[in-house]
């Protein structure tokens, strides 16, 4: 079964397995040789700010054990408080922010071991 979603992604389903397709023009295919895909970094051990804002509270310190889903810190953006949570269980290696800091999108907040 061939399908295309609203964003233009194309996939084929065959014997229960879904295969994603990338359809390129001849020129785009030629240029893609010189533009390798970026490999996504493992971000489960780091917490980055998803938005610019102000750090309201930091709930951990280096050496603390955190559980997956536990609140690490709170960032206020556009008058809304957003809880930043741990992606996995681990030990806090370093805290790179404190209450009152202004952070930008992508800034490193906390590292886990």
Secondary structure in CASP SS format (residue, H / E / C, confidence):
PFRMAT SS
TARGET T0000
AUTHOR 0000-0000-0000
METHOD secondary structure of the structure
MODEL  1
X C 1.00
X E 1.00
X E 1.00
X E 1.00
X C 1.00
X C 1.00
X C 1.00
X C 1.00
X C 1.00
X E 1.00
X E 1.00
X E 1.00
X E 1.00
X E 1.00
X C 1.00
X C 1.00
X E 1.00
X E 1.00
X E 1.00
X E 1.00
X E 1.00
X C 1.00
X C 1.00
X C 1.00
X C 1.00
X H 1.00
X H 1.00
X H 1.00
X H 1.00
X H 1.00
X H 1.00
X H 1.00
X C 1.00
X C 1.00
X C 1.00
X C 1.00
X C 1.00
X C 1.00
X C 1.00
X C 1.00
X C 1.00
X C 1.00
X C 1.00
X C 1.00
X C 1.00
X E 1.00
X E 1.00
X E 1.00
X C 1.00
X C 1.00
X C 1.00
X C 1.00
X E 1.00
X E 1.00
X E 1.00
X E 1.00
X E 1.00
X E 1.00
X C 1.00
X C 1.00
X C 1.00
X C 1.00
X C 1.00
X C 1.00
X E 1.00
X E 1.00
X C 1.00
X C 1.00
X C 1.00
X C 1.00
X E 1.00
X E 1.00
X E 1.00
X E 1.00
X E 1.00
X E 1.00
X E 1.00
X C 1.00
X C 1.00
X E 1.00
X E 1.00
X E 1.00
X E 1.00
X E 1.00
X E 1.00
X C 1.00
X C 1.00
X C 1.00
X C 1.00
X E 1.00
X E 1.00
X E 1.00
X E 1.00
X E 1.00
X E 1.00
X C 1.00
X C 1.00
X C 1.00
X C 1.00
X C 1.00
X C 1.00
X E 1.00
X E 1.00
X C 1.00
X C 1.00
X C 1.00
X C 1.00
X E 1.00
X E 1.00
X E 1.00
X E 1.00
X E 1.00
X C 1.00
END
